[in-house]
Amino acid sequence: KISLIGPHVVLIDLELENSRLSGIECILQLRINYPDIKFMVLTRNVDEQKIIEAFRVGAGALLSKVEMQSRSVLSLPDRIREFHLGESPISDIVARLLIKNLQHSSCTKQLALN
């Protein structure tokens, strides 16, 4: 069905209910056949490993459903529009997790070198 629609942006959750595939597996499979599609993840479960894996397989934006509902941030259509135009919207909570992960791995590498 996706080849008939030809979307530019796919909005996907990491936790797909009633599906044999996870959101990460869907991104991975779709990127093989449709490399030009951009993937924006919208999820309630902000799990550090799943977030990192989502970016590794091709997600270009990641928004927390909880943060989108609880804060006065840009609306979802505005975020999708930004993403389509080349921005990479990331929720604050996701940014903090990524920074923490990068800082931790950097410190670990530094300690290993000493």
Order of alpha helices (4+ residues) and beta strands (2+ residues): alpha-beta-alpha-beta-alpha-beta-alpha-alpha-alpha
